[in-house]
């Protein structure tokens, strides 16, 4: 039997080794790891907790899929949230949405600050490295995030309660109003109604509240903070290029999308609405693909042009620093600015009398390349696993449906044509991986996989040689 001194020494060595590993973790690794940990915790909760289902318990794969969808604020489901889960089960889903939407690191930081502690330099690096963009002091940013979140969600819940209390009653409207306010602001798309928001499609007041929450949650906390500061002192502050890009791209996408959806669906899914309501419904169709995932129409009945437009909007997604996924509005704005500069024969990319750094341009191009390659490989894999050797004439349009679900998963949108519950277990795992990558970001995930080399890095450059393009 080992002596007590030997056991103590072994424990000290193990603790020292664990602490050494913890200190060697980079900011992207901690950021990605926090979501992996939350997904694991959510999976165990959905799989093991009693009293959260009205029927049989979910399989482990389905519990993992639902937890990933909630943590990554996507909204894709394999069972009906409204009927399959008890109120307690829905509360577990909502907790995962809130934690995943704001990030577990944000809540950890709040606890540290609330207890009177200070963030270490490493903790500040993790928070700053989670999203690129104009930097604020981390403690101040976290306080602002929590303040804006709870104020906006509370206002949204009150607004939805006032609208729905006439139909659901004062008590019956409380939980749906709270659930949808949090889900909409986090751009999650989960609903306590079996038909999503189809039953409220003719209620402009409810949809206005939902759209407002989605847009506010999708433009990002940095933009919200800067806009409020600018409103308070408009003459002393200038909006940053980041905020200008976000607001311009968001406005153009919403307006252009609404016009196109009205043109594509005026005589199709919008025919059940009066003519004066159809533009409002088209606006909702334009906003909800921006990672929100709420539906007032059956997406399986849309025209092929509308389905393709929806996929484009889902791929673009929301803005950095928000709960949204996708390529992000600023990435598209930077690439448009780059294209305009090149067409004008300019080497330097600029917008709003500001030059965009070359590193930002290269990062945007790299992100698009990675996303296109990722989605291409994923679609090929899903075609093999879900269709196998089925000839094209017998597939009956399954390719477009699978592609729609894959883009919806990566954009953390949650819109579905209805095939997600029919996917194979492996197909559900593939979509889960897409949801995770869409939430943490492909480049951040790639950075988390990098292990620093032990040998010193020597900076050098090879001889230049041109390549013919186009």
Secondary structure, 3 states (H helix, E strand, C coil): CCCHHHHHHHHHHHHHHHHHHHHHCCHHHHHHHHHHHHHHHHHHHHHHCCCCECCCCCCHHHHHHHHHHHHCCCCCCCCCHHHHECHHHHHHHHHHHHHHHHCHHHHHHHHHHHCCCCCCHHHHHHHHHHCCCCCCCHHHHHHHHHHHHHHHHHHHHHHHHHHHHHHHCCCHHHHHHHHHHHHHHCCCCCCCCCCCCHHHCCCHHHHHHHHHHHHHHHHCHHHHHHHHHHHHCCCCCCCCHHHHHHHHHHHHHHHHHHHHHHHHHCCCHHHHCCHHHHHHHHHHHHHHCCCCCCCCCCHHHCCHHHHHHHHHHHHHCCCCCCCCCCCCHHHHHHHHHHHHHHHCCCCCCEECCEECCHHHHHHHHHHHHHHHHHHHHHHHHHHHHHHCCCCHHHHCCHHHHHHHHHHHHHCCCCCCCCCHHHCCHHHHHHHHHHHHHHHHCHHHHHHHCCCCCCCCCCCCCCCCCCCCCC
